[in-house]
Amino acid sequence: MNRRRFLPFAILVAVLLLFFRLTVLRGLVPFPGDLLLSEYQPWRSYPTHGYVAGSVPHKAQYPDTLRQIYPWRIVAAEQWRKGSVPLWNPHNFSGTPLAANFQSAVFYPPNLLFAVTQPAAAWTALVILSHGAALLFMYVYLRKVGLSPAASVTGAVAYAFSAFAAVWSQYNSIVHVAAFLPLMLLSLELAAGTRSSLPFVLYSIAISLAILAGHPQVAFYQIMFSAFYAVVRVRKRLLFILTAIITGIALAAVQVIPGVELMLLSARTGLNIPTLLNKILIQPAQLLMLVVPDIFGNPATRTYFPGDTYIGKVTSVGFAGLVLAATAVLRKKPHRLTGFLVVSVMAVLALVMRNPVTVHLYAVGIPFVSSGNPTLAVVLLTFCLATLSAIGLDTLLSDPKIAKVSALLATVLIGIAWTGAALIVLAGSGSPMFAIKTPLLATVKSTAFAASFLFAALLMVLKVRRLIPAAIIFTVLTGELMLMYWKFNPFVPASYIFPDTVLTAVIKRECSSGKVIGNGAALLTPNTESQLGIDSPAGYDPLYPGTYGEFISSVWEGRVIENAEQFRSDAVLPPVFGSDPALTSRVSRAIDALNVTCIIGRSGDTTVETADPARYGLIYDRDGFQVYRNLKAVGNFVLFDSYTRYNNKYDFGSKFFADGGRLLLETVPDPQPQPRNGADKTEVTVKQPDYIELNVTVSGNRILYLPETWYPGWTASLDGRTVPVIRANYAFRAVSVPAGAHTVILAYRPASFKTGVIISFVSAGIIILFTAIAVIQPGKERR
């Protein structure tokens, strides 16, 4: 057995363990629990782990992990464990699709780990897996395109732990998606050398897994990039490649079709163009971050001062990686990929930077792209630079004479960095001191990496054994990326992950029969309620039903507002207690109809003095929190004997807030409700997120109202007979029930999911067939 063949893999494993040394040595979890305990209610109001309330040191990173990714993983796992497909999330937005939301990634196979092990262990394993897969796939790809083991290991580290991968690491989705890009390209390289169908099978599977991994925009960029790559590399088999792309997307249809439906019906709107141009796109000066990643500071140390989003601007593959990438271009006989990679770098930069092209391009409003973050295409830039860096190292190792030119490049780049730092300091002469010190200190650090690279180049010039300078360069690159990763990413004890508090125990005990909201300073951070097992009218995510967003807008404004940017991602009600009588009245009407049973307040909040004791009863007052019970909440299943018609969304607001507690319908129910002339009764026999069964006994025709979000796919049956699900109060569900005793069933069975399942199974069958054919009749190598 040739041990040298396994040495690169041993090095990659060692690098992976080094990056996660705090997990390996101390059992810490790569999770932003520090931010949770310091900033989010109710956790920030309790002393914990030896810290006074709200004083846990934190890096202020990954709020979306706390509010979206992790909660959805846990909700999905709970439903998987009970043997049901996690189609519906009952906890946020008064109910919203779960599986259809791409970022929930409920069909991504590795996420099933949450259903069979402890959440902290599953989360940790998946974060490490994302970088490990990126390392492995990138290394094998670089070897396939003809690079040496040393260069391939270097390029793999530059990609898997680039600044882009570092700042998205604990989202536990985007790095997973990114890991499949080199696998896609590896399959295309394999396809170029054989007539077998197996590479196309691998390509389809890689595409499908990238889509399922949790971020469709990044997956879309990678699929498009791989298609262009195929045109350049494979050429004669483009029909097979197109078929493989379609098959890969079809294999993920169980996610794609419901996901596209949700996108079309969601509250998501296009980004504000000035915000996109000025805050999201990379500004020309920020290209300095290629050389000195923290020249404008770092949000984890509270020093980032441009006022935009740091994680959208990081482009670094390390100083050594950048110099190596530039060296690759100088190779006398360019590698066959160099031209494609250089053109791709320029194309991606043109799309993610503010320039005359993007000013006009994004103003047009490109579907899907304009509503997302275009700087996520930096994943392609990172891949190209990492691949070029591997080519550059091989160039140095094969031609020591070019080391002089490489050293000159390093000197020029660090000179540019110092010039940029000086200009930043001069431009910010009136800024706080940290905004002046930060560029200088960051450039000093990069200068140290530059000096180390220059030393390695000098050794090459002196014709020292190649292994030594190569090891120095690899160490310099890995060390810089490691410091960036550790600086940005929090590692915390597992006990930091949504721990129980006195208040959470009270909420679970007292408020399980309805929804819960916080008032003012006691506002619970939307989406975290799912970790408490409670339901909330609030939510945070662009992919939630648009009709519900419009209902929330009507509470704020007294009328429905379409495509309102302030409700693009957030559905949060105004404070229940406040000084504006008209707004307070609208909120009271809304929370009654939503069956909000508990309102959490903070002691000392003077607005609670406006609370009507006939409506709100104090049931808890301790540790600075107060919990009020809403005595007029309608209940989870309400029988109405009358209703009010509204003509359209513009008519809804005025009638809903002026019509007391009556039910509003846009369509005429059949049968029509009758005046109450006896006792009515509802009994819930089954209550699951996507399935509700009730026994209903009514003395006359009634309308059964559920204060849960209406969405296509919800079906109803009455004694086994299908009946319509009526949209009630603009955004909620109702069923017309005739007099007598009946069994009513409401089930979420979306046609989009059923269609997706069928297409996915057919595609899986096609892939199995092609695999079998390839095994039985293996293809010959192409010459």
Disulfide bonds with the S-S distance in Angstrom:
Cys511-Cys598 2.19
